[in-house]
Amino acid sequence: MTTKPTAIDAYLARTAAIQSKLEALQALADDHFDHNPNAIDWSHVGDLGRVEAGLDELLVIFE
């Protein structure tokens, strides 16, 4: 017999997954997103602009 997960079980699992991804993103940010700070060019700035826009879009969900 299999049991279905409850909504709270699924919610907590997703919360944990999001937290893990946020920690990975923070680690990347702490390491300049794996880029050499002396070799940054405008393409890197554009990439971070896309990341920032995506984060803004996500934050709107919780407003």
N, C-alpha and C positions, 0 to 999 in steps of 0.2 A: 504494500500500500504506500503510495506517495502522498505527501502533504503539500498543499499549495502554500507558498510564502504569503505572509500577511503584508498588508500595505506598509506597516511600520518596519517589518524586516527588510523589504525592498528599499524603503526610504533610507534606512540606516546603512545598507550596503552601498547605495549610491552616494550617500554623504561621505562614507569612507573612501570611495573611489575618487570623488572630487577632491577631498583633502589630500590624497596621495598625489594627484595631478598638480594641485596648487604647490605642494612641496617641491615637486620636480621642476615646475616653472620658476619657483624662487631660487632653487639651486642653479638653474641655467642663468637667471638674471644676475646672481652673485658672481658668476663666472663670465660675464659679458656675453651671454648666449653663445659661448664657445668661440667667440671671435677675438682676435688679437686687437686690443684697443688701439694700437698704433697703425692698424690697417683698415680701420672703419671707413667705408665709403657710403655714398648716398643710397646704394641698394640696401645696405643694412638699416639705414634710417627708414626707408620705405617698408621693409619687413616689420620693423617695430611699430610703425604706424598701423599696419594691418592688425598686429597683435593688440595694440591699444584699442583700436576700433572694435575688435571682437570682444574684448573685455568690457568695454562700455555697453555693447549690445547685451551681454550677459547680465550686467548689473541692472539694466532697465527692468529685467524680469522681476526683480525683488523690490522695486520701488512702489 
